[in-house]
Amino acid sequence: MHKIFKCPECKEYTLEKICKRCKIKTINPKPPKFSLEDRFGKYRRIYKNELGN
Ligand SMILES: [Zn+2]
């Protein structure tokens, strides 16, 4: 299971450990609520489906 990371520079959420835009290491944002994590989970599944095709 992948985790969502956040770029400290451009504040973008990404699945990558390195921000493709800034070329720097992303951080684990540690979402305070489960609902937030769930929202990203849904987004992640859509993203994965697109990559699978
Ligand atoms: Zn960035």
mmCIF file of the protein (N, C-alpha, C, O) and its ligand, coordinates in Angstrom:
data_MODEL
# 
_entry.id   MODEL 
# 
loop_
_entity.id 
_entity.type 
_entity.pdbx_number_of_molecules 
1 polymer     1 
2 non-polymer 1 
# 
_entity_poly.entity_id                      1 
_entity_poly.type                           'polypeptide(L)' 
_entity_poly.nstd_linkage                   no 
_entity_poly.nstd_monomer                   no 
_entity_poly.pdbx_seq_one_letter_code       MHKIFKCPECKEYTLEKICKRCKIKTINPKPPKFSLEDRFGKYRRIYKNELGN 
_entity_poly.pdbx_seq_one_letter_code_can   MHKIFKCPECKEYTLEKICKRCKIKTINPKPPKFSLEDRFGKYRRIYKNELGN 
_entity_poly.pdbx_strand_id                 A 
# 
loop_
_entity_poly_seq.entity_id 
_entity_poly_seq.num 
_entity_poly_seq.mon_id 
_entity_poly_seq.hetero 
1 1  MET n 
1 2  HIS n 
1 3  LYS n 
1 4  ILE n 
1 5  PHE n 
1 6  LYS n 
1 7  CYS n 
1 8  PRO n 
1 9  GLU n 
1 10 CYS n 
1 11 LYS n 
1 12 GLU n 
1 13 TYR n 
1 14 THR n 
1 15 LEU n 
1 16 GLU n 
1 17 LYS n 
1 18 ILE n 
1 19 CYS n 
1 20 LYS n 
1 21 ARG n 
1 22 CYS n 
1 23 LYS n 
1 24 ILE n 
1 25 LYS n 
1 26 THR n 
1 27 ILE n 
1 28 ASN n 
1 29 PRO n 
1 30 LYS n 
1 31 PRO n 
1 32 PRO n 
1 33 LYS n 
1 34 PHE n 
1 35 SER n 
1 36 LEU n 
1 37 GLU n 
1 38 ASP n 
1 39 ARG n 
1 40 PHE n 
1 41 GLY n 
1 42 LYS n 
1 43 TYR n 
1 44 ARG n 
1 45 ARG n 
1 46 ILE n 
1 47 TYR n 
1 48 LYS n 
1 49 ASN n 
1 50 GLU n 
1 51 LEU n 
1 52 GLY n 
1 53 ASN n 
# 
loop_
_struct_asym.id 
_struct_asym.entity_id 
A 1 
B 2 
# 
loop_
_chem_comp.id 
_chem_comp.type 
_chem_comp.mon_nstd_flag 
ARG 'L-peptide linking' y 
ASN 'L-peptide linking' y 
ASP 'L-peptide linking' y 
CYS 'L-peptide linking' y 
GLU 'L-peptide linking' y 
GLY 'peptide linking'   y 
HIS 'L-peptide linking' y 
ILE 'L-peptide linking' y 
LEU 'L-peptide linking' y 
LYS 'L-peptide linking' y 
MET 'L-peptide linking' y 
PHE 'L-peptide linking' y 
PRO 'L-peptide linking' y 
SER 'L-peptide linking' y 
THR 'L-peptide linking' y 
TYR 'L-peptide linking' y 
ZN  non-polymer         . 
# 
_pdbx_entity_nonpoly.entity_id   2 
_pdbx_entity_nonpoly.name        ? 
_pdbx_entity_nonpoly.comp_id     ZN 
# 
_pdbx_nonpoly_scheme.asym_id         B 
_pdbx_nonpoly_scheme.entity_id       2 
_pdbx_nonpoly_scheme.mon_id          ZN 
_pdbx_nonpoly_scheme.ndb_seq_num     1 
_pdbx_nonpoly_scheme.pdb_seq_num     101 
_pdbx_nonpoly_scheme.auth_seq_num    101 
_pdbx_nonpoly_scheme.pdb_mon_id      ZN 
_pdbx_nonpoly_scheme.auth_mon_id     ZN 
_pdbx_nonpoly_scheme.pdb_strand_id   A 
_pdbx_nonpoly_scheme.pdb_ins_code    . 
# 
loop_
_atom_site.group_PDB 
_atom_site.id 
_atom_site.type_symbol 
_atom_site.label_atom_id 
_atom_site.label_alt_id 
_atom_site.label_comp_id 
_atom_site.label_asym_id 
_atom_site.label_entity_id 
_atom_site.label_seq_id 
_atom_site.pdbx_PDB_ins_code 
_atom_site.Cartn_x 
_atom_site.Cartn_y 
_atom_site.Cartn_z 
_atom_site.occupancy 
_atom_site.B_iso_or_equiv 
_atom_site.pdbx_formal_charge 
_atom_site.auth_seq_id 
_atom_site.auth_comp_id 
_atom_site.auth_asym_id 
_atom_site.auth_atom_id 
_atom_site.pdbx_PDB_model_num 
ATOM   1   N  N  . MET A 1 1  ? 0.835   -1.203 0.000   1.00 0.00 ? 1   MET A N  1 
ATOM   2   C  CA . MET A 1 1  ? 0.000   0.000  0.000   1.00 0.00 ? 1   MET A CA 1 
ATOM   3   C  C  . MET A 1 1  ? 0.871   1.256  0.000   1.00 0.00 ? 1   MET A C  1 
ATOM   4   O  O  . MET A 1 1  ? 1.746   1.430  0.848   1.00 0.00 ? 1   MET A O  1 
ATOM   5   N  N  . HIS A 1 2  ? 0.609   2.111  -0.963  1.00 0.00 ? 2   HIS A N  1 
ATOM   6   C  CA . HIS A 1 2  ? 1.407   3.330  -1.086  1.00 0.00 ? 2   HIS A CA 1 
ATOM   7   C  C  . HIS A 1 2  ? 0.919   4.405  -0.137  1.00 0.00 ? 2   HIS A C  1 
ATOM   8   O  O  . HIS A 1 2  ? -0.236  4.416  0.290   1.00 0.00 ? 2   HIS A O  1 
ATOM   9   N  N  . LYS A 1 3  ? 1.808   5.284  0.171   1.00 0.00 ? 3   LYS A N  1 
ATOM   10  C  CA . LYS A 1 3  ? 1.448   6.414  1.014   1.00 0.00 ? 3   LYS A CA 1 
ATOM   11  C  C  . LYS A 1 3  ? 1.468   7.687  0.187   1.00 0.00 ? 3   LYS A C  1 
ATOM   12  O  O  . LYS A 1 3  ? 2.121   7.788  -0.852  1.00 0.00 ? 3   LYS A O  1 
ATOM   13  N  N  . ILE A 1 4  ? 0.729   8.642  0.696   1.00 0.00 ? 4   ILE A N  1 
ATOM   14  C  CA . ILE A 1 4  ? 0.712   9.955  0.050   1.00 0.00 ? 4   ILE A CA 1 
ATOM   15  C  C  . ILE A 1 4  ? 1.783   10.822 0.695   1.00 0.00 ? 4   ILE A C  1 
ATOM   16  O  O  . ILE A 1 4  ? 1.893   10.899 1.918   1.00 0.00 ? 4   ILE A O  1 
ATOM   17  N  N  . PHE A 1 5  ? 2.551   11.458 -0.139  1.00 0.00 ? 5   PHE A N  1 
ATOM   18  C  CA . PHE A 1 5  ? 3.573   12.381 0.347   1.00 0.00 ? 5   PHE A CA 1 
ATOM   19  C  C  . PHE A 1 5  ? 3.219   13.790 -0.093  1.00 0.00 ? 5   PHE A C  1 
ATOM   20  O  O  . PHE A 1 5  ? 2.400   14.006 -0.985  1.00 0.00 ? 5   PHE A O  1 
ATOM   21  N  N  . LYS A 1 6  ? 3.859   14.727 0.558   1.00 0.00 ? 6   LYS A N  1 
ATOM   22  C  CA . LYS A 1 6  ? 3.593   16.122 0.219   1.00 0.00 ? 6   LYS A CA 1 
ATOM   23  C  C  . LYS A 1 6  ? 4.906   16.857 -0.001  1.00 0.00 ? 6   LYS A C  1 
ATOM   24  O  O  . LYS A 1 6  ? 5.854   16.718 0.772   1.00 0.00 ? 6   LYS A O  1 
ATOM   25  N  N  . CYS A 1 7  ? 4.939   17.633 -1.059  1.00 0.00 ? 7   CYS A N  1 
ATOM   26  C  CA . CYS A 1 7  ? 6.140   18.411 -1.342  1.00 0.00 ? 7   CYS A CA 1 
ATOM   27  C  C  . CYS A 1 7  ? 6.160   19.656 -0.451  1.00 0.00 ? 7   CYS A C  1 
ATOM   28  O  O  . CYS A 1 7  ? 5.207   20.435 -0.473  1.00 0.00 ? 7   CYS A O  1 
ATOM   29  N  N  . PRO A 1 8  ? 7.208   19.856 0.319   1.00 0.00 ? 8   PRO A N  1 
ATOM   30  C  CA . PRO A 1 8  ? 7.280   21.036 1.193   1.00 0.00 ? 8   PRO A CA 1 
ATOM   31  C  C  . PRO A 1 8  ? 7.497   22.333 0.414   1.00 0.00 ? 8   PRO A C  1 
ATOM   32  O  O  . PRO A 1 8  ? 7.341   23.427 0.956   1.00 0.00 ? 8   PRO A O  1 
ATOM   33  N  N  . GLU A 1 9  ? 7.855   22.198 -0.853  1.00 0.00 ? 9   GLU A N  1 
ATOM   34  C  CA . GLU A 1 9  ? 8.142   23.386 -1.667  1.00 0.00 ? 9   GLU A CA 1 
ATOM   35  C  C  . GLU A 1 9  ? 6.884   23.915 -2.365  1.00 0.00 ? 9   GLU A C  1 
ATOM   36  O  O  . GLU A 1 9  ? 6.497   25.065 -2.159  1.00 0.00 ? 9   GLU A O  1 
ATOM   37  N  N  . CYS A 1 10 ? 6.243   23.072 -3.191  1.00 0.00 ? 10  CYS A N  1 
ATOM   38  C  CA . CYS A 1 10 ? 5.077   23.527 -3.944  1.00 0.00 ? 10  CYS A CA 1 
ATOM   39  C  C  . CYS A 1 10 ? 3.763   23.112 -3.289  1.00 0.00 ? 10  CYS A C  1 
ATOM   40  O  O  . CYS A 1 10 ? 2.687   23.420 -3.800  1.00 0.00 ? 10  CYS A O  1 
ATOM   41  N  N  . LYS A 1 11 ? 3.853   22.405 -2.145  1.00 0.00 ? 11  LYS A N  1 
ATOM   42  C  CA . LYS A 1 11 ? 2.679   21.989 -1.360  1.00 0.00 ? 11  LYS A CA 1 
ATOM   43  C  C  . LYS A 1 11 ? 1.766   21.026 -2.114  1.00 0.00 ? 11  LYS A C  1 
ATOM   44  O  O  . LYS A 1 11 ? 0.596   20.877 -1.764  1.00 0.00 ? 11  LYS A O  1 
ATOM   45  N  N  . GLU A 1 12 ? 2.289   20.382 -3.131  1.00 0.00 ? 12  GLU A N  1 
ATOM   46  C  CA . GLU A 1 12 ? 1.499   19.434 -3.892  1.00 0.00 ? 12  GLU A CA 1 
ATOM   47  C  C  . GLU A 1 12 ? 1.590   18.053 -3.251  1.00 0.00 ? 12  GLU A C  1 
ATOM   48  O  O  . GLU A 1 12 ? 2.634   17.654 -2.736  1.00 0.00 ? 12  GLU A O  1 
ATOM   49  N  N  . TYR A 1 13 ? 0.473   17.339 -3.296  1.00 0.00 ? 13  TYR A N  1 
ATOM   50  C  CA . TYR A 1 13 ? 0.475   15.959 -2.826  1.00 0.00 ? 13  TYR A CA 1 
ATOM   51  C  C  . TYR A 1 13 ? 0.880   15.046 -3.967  1.00 0.00 ? 13  TYR A C  1 
ATOM   52  O  O  . TYR A 1 13 ? 0.499   15.264 -5.117  1.00 0.00 ? 13  TYR A O  1 
ATOM   53  N  N  . THR A 1 14 ? 1.646   14.031 -3.645  1.00 0.00 ? 14  THR A N  1 
ATOM   54  C  CA . THR A 1 14 ? 2.153   13.134 -4.675  1.00 0.00 ? 14  THR A CA 1 
ATOM   55  C  C  . THR A 1 14 ? 2.350   11.744 -4.111  1.00 0.00 ? 14  THR A C  1 
ATOM   56  O  O  . THR A 1 14 ? 2.416   11.561 -2.895  1.00 0.00 ? 14  THR A O  1 
ATOM   57  N  N  . LEU A 1 15 ? 2.443   10.766 -4.994  1.00 0.00 ? 15  LEU A N  1 
ATOM   58  C  CA . LEU A 1 15 ? 2.747   9.403  -4.564  1.00 0.00 ? 15  LEU A CA 1 
ATOM   59  C  C  . LEU A 1 15 ? 4.242   9.159  -4.575  1.00 0.00 ? 15  LEU A C  1 
ATOM   60  O  O  . LEU A 1 15 ? 4.717   8.135  -4.084  1.00 0.00 ? 15  LEU A O  1 
ATOM   61  N  N  . GLU A 1 16 ? 4.975   10.093 -5.132  1.00 0.00 ? 16  GLU A N  1 
ATOM   62  C  CA . GLU A 1 16 ? 6.416   9.939  -5.289  1.00 0.00 ? 16  GLU A CA 1 
ATOM   63  C  C  . GLU A 1 16 ? 7.172   10.441 -4.075  1.00 0.00 ? 16  GLU A C  1 
ATOM   64  O  O  . GLU A 1 16 ? 6.715   11.346 -3.376  1.00 0.00 ? 16  GLU A O  1 
ATOM   65  N  N  . LYS A 1 17 ? 8.330   9.850  -3.828  1.00 0.00 ? 17  LYS A N  1 
ATOM   66  C  CA . LYS A 1 17 ? 9.168   10.307 -2.731  1.00 0.00 ? 17  LYS A CA 1 
ATOM   67  C  C  . LYS A 1 17 ? 9.982   11.533 -3.129  1.00 0.00 ? 17  LYS A C  1 
ATOM   68  O  O  . LYS A 1 17 ? 10.535  12.242 -2.289  1.00 0.00 ? 17  LYS A O  1 
ATOM   69  N  N  . ILE A 1 18 ? 10.034  11.756 -4.430  1.00 0.00 ? 18  ILE A N  1 
ATOM   70  C  CA . ILE A 1 18 ? 10.701  12.948 -4.957  1.00 0.00 ? 18  ILE A CA 1 
ATOM   71  C  C  . ILE A 1 18 ? 9.681   13.737 -5.781  1.00 0.00 ? 18  ILE A C  1 
ATOM   72  O  O  . ILE A 1 18 ? 9.014   13.179 -6.652  1.00 0.00 ? 18  ILE A O  1 
ATOM   73  N  N  . CYS A 1 19 ? 9.568   15.026 -5.502  1.00 0.00 ? 19  CYS A N  1 
ATOM   74  C  CA . CYS A 1 19 ? 8.646   15.857 -6.269  1.00 0.00 ? 19  CYS A CA 1 
ATOM   75  C  C  . CYS A 1 19 ? 9.186   16.024 -7.684  1.00 0.00 ? 19  CYS A C  1 
ATOM   76  O  O  . CYS A 1 19 ? 10.318  16.462 -7.893  1.00 0.00 ? 19  CYS A O  1 
ATOM   77  N  N  . LYS A 1 20 ? 8.341   15.661 -8.654  1.00 0.00 ? 20  LYS A N  1 
ATOM   78  C  CA . LYS A 1 20 ? 8.782   15.736 -10.053 1.00 0.00 ? 20  LYS A CA 1 
ATOM   79  C  C  . LYS A 1 20 ? 8.967   17.184 -10.502 1.00 0.00 ? 20  LYS A C  1 
ATOM   80  O  O  . LYS A 1 20 ? 9.753   17.478 -11.403 1.00 0.00 ? 20  LYS A O  1 
ATOM   81  N  N  . ARG A 1 21 ? 8.226   18.075 -9.854  1.00 0.00 ? 21  ARG A N  1 
ATOM   82  C  CA . ARG A 1 21 ? 8.297   19.479 -10.243 1.00 0.00 ? 21  ARG A CA 1 
ATOM   83  C  C  . ARG A 1 21 ? 9.535   20.157 -9.661  1.00 0.00 ? 21  ARG A C  1 
ATOM   84  O  O  . ARG A 1 21 ? 10.234  20.896 -10.354 1.00 0.00 ? 21  ARG A O  1 
ATOM   85  N  N  . CYS A 1 22 ? 9.798   19.896 -8.373  1.00 0.00 ? 22  CYS A N  1 
ATOM   86  C  CA . CYS A 1 22 ? 10.880  20.608 -7.677  1.00 0.00 ? 22  CYS A CA 1 
ATOM   87  C  C  . CYS A 1 22 ? 12.154  19.779 -7.543  1.00 0.00 ? 22  CYS A C  1 
ATOM   88  O  O  . CYS A 1 22 ? 13.221  20.303 -7.223  1.00 0.00 ? 22  CYS A O  1 
ATOM   89  N  N  . LYS A 1 23 ? 12.025  18.469 -7.795  1.00 0.00 ? 23  LYS A N  1 
ATOM   90  C  CA . LYS A 1 23 ? 13.177  17.566 -7.691  1.00 0.00 ? 23  LYS A CA 1 
ATOM   91  C  C  . LYS A 1 23 ? 13.759  17.513 -6.280  1.00 0.00 ? 23  LYS A C  1 
ATOM   92  O  O  . LYS A 1 23 ? 14.965  17.352 -6.088  1.00 0.00 ? 23  LYS A O  1 
ATOM   93  N  N  . ILE A 1 24 ? 12.873  17.653 -5.308  1.00 0.00 ? 24  ILE A N  1 
ATOM   94  C  CA . ILE A 1 24 ? 13.318  17.532 -3.919  1.00 0.00 ? 24  ILE A CA 1 
ATOM   95  C  C  . ILE A 1 24 ? 12.505  16.462 -3.199  1.00 0.00 ? 24  ILE A C  1 
ATOM   96  O  O  . ILE A 1 24 ? 11.461  16.030 -3.687  1.00 0.00 ? 24  ILE A O  1 
ATOM   97  N  N  . LYS A 1 25 ? 12.984  16.046 -2.053  1.00 0.00 ? 25  LYS A N  1 
ATOM   98  C  CA . LYS A 1 25 ? 12.313  15.006 -1.286  1.00 0.00 ? 25  LYS A CA 1 
ATOM   99  C  C  . LYS A 1 25 ? 10.980  15.486 -0.738  1.00 0.00 ? 25  LYS A C  1 
ATOM   100 O  O  . LYS A 1 25 ? 10.871  16.588 -0.201  1.00 0.00 ? 25  LYS A O  1 
ATOM   101 N  N  . THR A 1 26 ? 9.964   14.635 -0.885  1.00 0.00 ? 26  THR A N  1 
ATOM   102 C  CA . THR A 1 26 ? 8.656   14.950 -0.315  1.00 0.00 ? 26  THR A CA 1 
ATOM   103 C  C  . THR A 1 26 ? 8.597   14.449 1.115   1.00 0.00 ? 26  THR A C  1 
ATOM   104 O  O  . THR A 1 26 ? 9.415   13.634 1.542   1.00 0.00 ? 26  THR A O  1 
ATOM   105 N  N  . ILE A 1 27 ? 7.616   14.951 1.846   1.00 0.00 ? 27  ILE A N  1 
ATOM   106 C  CA . ILE A 1 27 ? 7.465   14.565 3.248   1.00 0.00 ? 27  ILE A CA 1 
ATOM   107 C  C  . ILE A 1 27 ? 6.145   13.848 3.461   1.00 0.00 ? 27  ILE A C  1 
ATOM   108 O  O  . ILE A 1 27 ? 5.231   13.953 2.643   1.00 0.00 ? 27  ILE A O  1 
ATOM   109 N  N  . ASN A 1 28 ? 6.050   13.124 4.558   1.00 0.00 ? 28  ASN A N  1 
ATOM   110 C  CA . ASN A 1 28 ? 4.795   12.489 4.933   1.00 0.00 ? 28  ASN A CA 1 
ATOM   111 C  C  . ASN A 1 28 ? 3.958   13.504 5.711   1.00 0.00 ? 28  ASN A C  1 
ATOM   112 O  O  . ASN A 1 28 ? 4.330   13.899 6.816   1.00 0.00 ? 28  ASN A O  1 
ATOM   113 N  N  . PRO A 1 29 ? 2.822   13.930 5.133   1.00 0.00 ? 29  PRO A N  1 
ATOM   114 C  CA . PRO A 1 29 ? 2.037   14.994 5.763   1.00 0.00 ? 29  PRO A CA 1 
ATOM   115 C  C  . PRO A 1 29 ? 1.287   14.557 7.015   1.00 0.00 ? 29  PRO A C  1 
ATOM   116 O  O  . PRO A 1 29 ? 0.822   15.400 7.782   1.00 0.00 ? 29  PRO A O  1 
ATOM   117 N  N  . LYS A 1 30 ? 1.163   13.240 7.230   1.00 0.00 ? 30  LYS A N  1 
ATOM   118 C  CA . LYS A 1 30 ? 0.451   12.706 8.398   1.00 0.00 ? 30  LYS A CA 1 
ATOM   119 C  C  . LYS A 1 30 ? -0.919  13.359 8.586   1.00 0.00 ? 30  LYS A C  1 
ATOM   120 O  O  . LYS A 1 30 ? -1.089  14.231 9.438   1.00 0.00 ? 30  LYS A O  1 
ATOM   121 N  N  . PRO A 1 31 ? -1.890  12.928 7.781   1.00 0.00 ? 31  PRO A N  1 
ATOM   122 C  CA . PRO A 1 31 ? -3.232  13.517 7.849   1.00 0.00 ? 31  PRO A CA 1 
ATOM   123 C  C  . PRO A 1 31 ? -3.847  13.360 9.234   1.00 0.00 ? 31  PRO A C  1 
ATOM   124 O  O  . PRO A 1 31 ? -3.804  12.267 9.799   1.00 0.00 ? 31  PRO A O  1 
ATOM   125 N  N  . PRO A 1 32 ? -4.423  14.430 9.800   1.00 0.00 ? 32  PRO A N  1 
ATOM   126 C  CA . PRO A 1 32 ? -4.991  14.397 11.138  1.00 0.00 ? 32  PRO A CA 1 
ATOM   127 C  C  . PRO A 1 32 ? -6.297  13.640 11.215  1.00 0.00 ? 32  PRO A C  1 
ATOM   128 O  O  . PRO A 1 32 ? -6.676  13.168 12.287  1.00 0.00 ? 32  PRO A O  1 
ATOM   129 N  N  . LYS A 1 33 ? -7.000  13.515 10.085  1.00 0.00 ? 33  LYS A N  1 
ATOM   130 C  CA . LYS A 1 33 ? -8.304  12.841 10.095  1.00 0.00 ? 33  LYS A CA 1 
ATOM   131 C  C  . LYS A 1 33 ? -8.312  11.677 9.112   1.00 0.00 ? 33  LYS A C  1 
ATOM   132 O  O  . LYS A 1 33 ? -7.633  11.691 8.085   1.00 0.00 ? 33  LYS A O  1 
ATOM   133 N  N  . PHE A 1 34 ? -9.098  10.680 9.462   1.00 0.00 ? 34  PHE A N  1 
ATOM   134 C  CA . PHE A 1 34 ? -9.230  9.526  8.585   1.00 0.00 ? 34  PHE A CA 1 
ATOM   135 C  C  . PHE A 1 34 ? -9.936  9.908  7.290   1.00 0.00 ? 34  PHE A C  1 
ATOM   136 O  O  . PHE A 1 34 ? -9.635  9.370  6.225   1.00 0.00 ? 34  PHE A O  1 
ATOM   137 N  N  . SER A 1 35 ? -10.872 10.837 7.390   1.00 0.00 ? 35  SER A N  1 
ATOM   138 C  CA . SER A 1 35 ? -11.636 11.256 6.211   1.00 0.00 ? 35  SER A CA 1 
ATOM   139 C  C  . SER A 1 35 ? -10.708 11.842 5.150   1.00 0.00 ? 35  SER A C  1 
ATOM   140 O  O  . SER A 1 35 ? -10.924 11.669 3.951   1.00 0.00 ? 35  SER A O  1 
ATOM   141 N  N  . LEU A 1 36 ? -9.697  12.519 5.605   1.00 0.00 ? 36  LEU A N  1 
ATOM   142 C  CA . LEU A 1 36 ? -8.735  13.103 4.678   1.00 0.00 ? 36  LEU A CA 1 
ATOM   143 C  C  . LEU A 1 36 ? -7.970  12.002 3.951   1.00 0.00 ? 36  LEU A C  1 
ATOM   144 O  O  . LEU A 1 36 ? -7.766  12.060 2.738   1.00 0.00 ? 36  LEU A O  1 
ATOM   145 N  N  . GLU A 1 37 ? -7.558  11.012 4.709   1.00 0.00 ? 37  GLU A N  1 
ATOM   146 C  CA . GLU A 1 37 ? -6.822  9.888  4.140   1.00 0.00 ? 37  GLU A CA 1 
ATOM   147 C  C  . GLU A 1 37 ? -7.706  9.139  3.131   1.00 0.00 ? 37  GLU A C  1 
ATOM   148 O  O  . GLU A 1 37 ? -7.236  8.695  2.083   1.00 0.00 ? 37  GLU A O  1 
ATOM   149 N  N  . ASP A 1 38 ? -8.989  9.010  3.472   1.00 0.00 ? 38  ASP A N  1 
ATOM   150 C  CA . ASP A 1 38 ? -9.934  8.318  2.618   1.00 0.00 ? 38  ASP A CA 1 
ATOM   151 C  C  . ASP A 1 38 ? -10.099 9.040  1.291   1.00 0.00 ? 38  ASP A C  1 
ATOM   152 O  O  . ASP A 1 38 ? -10.195 8.412  0.237   1.00 0.00 ? 38  ASP A O  1 
ATOM   153 N  N  . ARG A 1 39 ? -10.131 10.337 1.353   1.00 0.00 ? 39  ARG A N  1 
ATOM   154 C  CA . ARG A 1 39 ? -10.283 11.136 0.151   1.00 0.00 ? 39  ARG A CA 1 
ATOM   155 C  C  . ARG A 1 39 ? -9.099  10.920 -0.792  1.00 0.00 ? 39  ARG A C  1 
ATOM   156 O  O  . ARG A 1 39 ? -9.263  10.807 -2.006  1.00 0.00 ? 39  ARG A O  1 
ATOM   157 N  N  . PHE A 1 40 ? -7.932  10.867 -0.215  1.00 0.00 ? 40  PHE A N  1 
ATOM   158 C  CA . PHE A 1 40 ? -6.741  10.638 -1.027  1.00 0.00 ? 40  PHE A CA 1 
ATOM   159 C  C  . PHE A 1 40 ? -6.711  9.206  -1.541  1.00 0.00 ? 40  PHE A C  1 
ATOM   160 O  O  . PHE A 1 40 ? -6.184  8.929  -2.618  1.00 0.00 ? 40  PHE A O  1 
ATOM   161 N  N  . GLY A 1 41 ? -7.287  8.298  -0.752  1.00 0.00 ? 41  GLY A N  1 
ATOM   162 C  CA . GLY A 1 41 ? -7.349  6.904  -1.179  1.00 0.00 ? 41  GLY A CA 1 
ATOM   163 C  C  . GLY A 1 41 ? -8.159  6.761  -2.452  1.00 0.00 ? 41  GLY A C  1 
ATOM   164 O  O  . GLY A 1 41 ? -7.798  6.006  -3.355  1.00 0.00 ? 41  GLY A O  1 
ATOM   165 N  N  . LYS A 1 42 ? -9.272  7.503  -2.513  1.00 0.00 ? 42  LYS A N  1 
ATOM   166 C  CA . LYS A 1 42 ? -10.125 7.464  -3.685  1.00 0.00 ? 42  LYS A CA 1 
ATOM   167 C  C  . LYS A 1 42 ? -9.381  8.055  -4.892  1.00 0.00 ? 42  LYS A C  1 
ATOM   168 O  O  . LYS A 1 42 ? -9.434  7.523  -6.000  1.00 0.00 ? 42  LYS A O  1 
ATOM   169 N  N  . TYR A 1 43 ? -8.710  9.133  -4.646  1.00 0.00 ? 43  TYR A N  1 
ATOM   170 C  CA . TYR A 1 43 ? -7.937  9.805  -5.685  1.00 0.00 ? 43  TYR A CA 1 
ATOM   171 C  C  . TYR A 1 43 ? -6.834  8.889  -6.202  1.00 0.00 ? 43  TYR A C  1 
ATOM   172 O  O  . TYR A 1 43 ? -6.547  8.841  -7.399  1.00 0.00 ? 43  TYR A O  1 
ATOM   173 N  N  . ARG A 1 44 ? -6.228  8.170  -5.271  1.00 0.00 ? 44  ARG A N  1 
ATOM   174 C  CA . ARG A 1 44 ? -5.127  7.269  -5.616  1.00 0.00 ? 44  ARG A CA 1 
ATOM   175 C  C  . ARG A 1 44 ? -5.617  6.140  -6.514  1.00 0.00 ? 44  ARG A C  1 
ATOM   176 O  O  . ARG A 1 44 ? -4.931  5.746  -7.457  1.00 0.00 ? 44  ARG A O  1 
ATOM   177 N  N  . ARG A 1 45 ? -6.816  5.617  -6.213  1.00 0.00 ? 45  ARG A N  1 
ATOM   178 C  CA . ARG A 1 45 ? -7.342  4.511  -7.014  1.00 0.00 ? 45  ARG A CA 1 
ATOM   179 C  C  . ARG A 1 45 ? -7.611  4.972  -8.447  1.00 0.00 ? 45  ARG A C  1 
ATOM   180 O  O  . ARG A 1 45 ? -7.335  4.240  -9.398  1.00 0.00 ? 45  ARG A O  1 
ATOM   181 N  N  . ILE A 1 46 ? -8.139  6.164  -8.598  1.00 0.00 ? 46  ILE A N  1 
ATOM   182 C  CA . ILE A 1 46 ? -8.395  6.709  -9.934  1.00 0.00 ? 46  ILE A CA 1 
ATOM   183 C  C  . ILE A 1 46 ? -7.077  6.847  -10.679 1.00 0.00 ? 46  ILE A C  1 
ATOM   184 O  O  . ILE A 1 46 ? -6.963  6.487  -11.850 1.00 0.00 ? 46  ILE A O  1 
ATOM   185 N  N  . TYR A 1 47 ? -6.104  7.366  -9.988  1.00 0.00 ? 47  TYR A N  1 
ATOM   186 C  CA . TYR A 1 47 ? -4.785  7.580  -10.557 1.00 0.00 ? 47  TYR A CA 1 
ATOM   187 C  C  . TYR A 1 47 ? -4.181  6.255  -11.007 1.00 0.00 ? 47  TYR A C  1 
ATOM   188 O  O  . TYR A 1 47 ? -3.582  6.163  -12.078 1.00 0.00 ? 47  TYR A O  1 
ATOM   189 N  N  . LYS A 1 48 ? -4.347  5.235  -10.175 1.00 0.00 ? 48  LYS A N  1 
ATOM   190 C  CA . LYS A 1 48 ? -3.782  3.924  -10.469 1.00 0.00 ? 48  LYS A CA 1 
ATOM   191 C  C  . LYS A 1 48 ? -4.463  3.301  -11.692 1.00 0.00 ? 48  LYS A C  1 
ATOM   192 O  O  . LYS A 1 48 ? -3.814  2.670  -12.527 1.00 0.00 ? 48  LYS A O  1 
ATOM   193 N  N  . ASN A 1 49 ? -5.774  3.489  -11.779 1.00 0.00 ? 49  ASN A N  1 
ATOM   194 C  CA . ASN A 1 49 ? -6.514  2.962  -12.916 1.00 0.00 ? 49  ASN A CA 1 
ATOM   195 C  C  . ASN A 1 49 ? -6.036  3.579  -14.229 1.00 0.00 ? 49  ASN A C  1 
ATOM   196 O  O  . ASN A 1 49 ? -5.914  2.899  -15.248 1.00 0.00 ? 49  ASN A O  1 
ATOM   197 N  N  . GLU A 1 50 ? -5.777  4.852  -14.179 1.00 0.00 ? 50  GLU A N  1 
ATOM   198 C  CA . GLU A 1 50 ? -5.301  5.534  -15.384 1.00 0.00 ? 50  GLU A CA 1 
ATOM   199 C  C  . GLU A 1 50 ? -3.935  5.025  -15.815 1.00 0.00 ? 50  GLU A C  1 
ATOM   200 O  O  . GLU A 1 50 ? -3.646  4.898  -17.005 1.00 0.00 ? 50  GLU A O  1 
ATOM   201 N  N  . LEU A 1 51 ? -3.118  4.740  -14.842 1.00 0.00 ? 51  LEU A N  1 
ATOM   202 C  CA . LEU A 1 51 ? -1.782  4.222  -15.136 1.00 0.00 ? 51  LEU A CA 1 
ATOM   203 C  C  . LEU A 1 51 ? -1.851  2.790  -15.661 1.00 0.00 ? 51  LEU A C  1 
ATOM   204 O  O  . LEU A 1 51 ? -1.023  2.370  -16.470 1.00 0.00 ? 51  LEU A O  1 
ATOM   205 N  N  . GLY A 1 52 ? -2.862  2.044  -15.182 1.00 0.00 ? 52  GLY A N  1 
ATOM   206 C  CA . GLY A 1 52 ? -2.997  0.641  -15.578 1.00 0.00 ? 52  GLY A CA 1 
ATOM   207 C  C  . GLY A 1 52 ? -3.427  0.459  -17.021 1.00 0.00 ? 52  GLY A C  1 
ATOM   208 O  O  . GLY A 1 52 ? -3.164  -0.585 -17.617 1.00 0.00 ? 52  GLY A O  1 
ATOM   209 N  N  . ASN A 1 53 ? -4.094  1.470  -17.597 1.00 0.00 ? 53  ASN A N  1 
ATOM   210 C  CA . ASN A 1 53 ? -4.575  1.361  -18.965 1.00 0.00 ? 53  ASN A CA 1 
ATOM   211 C  C  . ASN A 1 53 ? -3.561  1.698  -20.024 1.00 0.00 ? 53  ASN A C  1 
ATOM   212 O  O  . ASN A 1 53 ? -3.868  1.638  -21.214 1.00 0.00 ? 53  ASN A O  1 
HETATM 213 ZN ZN . ZN  B 2 .  ? 7.302   20.314 -5.434  1.00 0.00 2 101 ZN  A ZN 1 
# 
